[in-house]
């Protein structure tokens, strides 16, 4: 046992006593530091400013606020308003650009619709004119004898003959069709059915 005491450097009771004294000194230093910091915070303005910048201290101790300069506060408020207005103007410019693009697209669409309507009207006028002409021709062929009408119509395309015969009464169209060759009569009848539907 004596050998163990020599290795550790003391008696059995000395070690716990050293630890307790060391612990007391450490606790005393921590308390002294905390009290000193708190007193420095209260009485020294530089420490107060430093504490306000430190987030940890700011959470636990409310800084004593000194009255702010009204001019600085007003400038800060004006700067915030300027930033808000600048953002508003940016948003407004973006929306105006969107509106302008949509108006341009709408104008383009309107022009295209007007062009299509004009083309449709011209096509309808042309078709009405062709139908009137075809109706007039069908009346002329209706007044001829069936064999004579078939002889004249045989010179035209099957589509034309089918169109003319579609405008005649069925019994008169049948009398004219009888004068054509069977194969051609079948084609003309087929075209007449397609035109009628």
Buried (B, 14 or more C-beta within 10 A) or exposed (E): EEEEEEEEEEEEEEEEEEEEEEEEEEEEEEEEEEEEBBEBBEEEEEBBEEBBEEEEBEEEBEEEEEEEEEEEEEEEEEEEEEEEEEEEEEEEEEEEEEEEEEEEEEEEEEEEEEEEEEEEEEEEEEEEEEEEEBBEBBEEBBEBEBEEBBBEBEEEEBBBBBBBBBBBEEEBBBBBBEBBEEEEBEBBBEBBEEEEE
